[in-house]
Amino acid sequence: MRISYNKLWKMLIDKNMNKRDLAERSGVSSASIAKLSKGANITTDVLLKICESLDCTLEDIMETVKD
């Protein structure tokens, strides 16, 4: 099982935002955004910052998927 952030990328499209906008708005580094893009492990602190900046919950930006 792995974590997918496809929900986050879809949300950014719906909000007419790109990854740079997300980094600036949330205060998350571009390196962390790159990790998200690759599906790499990321801290919950980063995820919570993103959720706060987008006014959403963790379930809105990520999901578990079977390999």
HUNOR-V806381 format. One record per run of one state. SS is the DSSP state (~ for helix, > for strand, _ for the rest). FROM is the first residue (numbers start at 1). TO is the last residue. If there is no record, write none. Layout:
ss->[SS;SS]
from->[FROM;FROM]
to->[TO;TO]
//
This chain:
ss->[_;>;_;~;_;~;_;~;_;~;_;~;_;>;_]
from->[1;2;5;6;15;19;27;30;39;44;55;58;62;63;66]
to->[1;4;5;14;18;26;29;38;43;54;57;61;62;65;67]
//
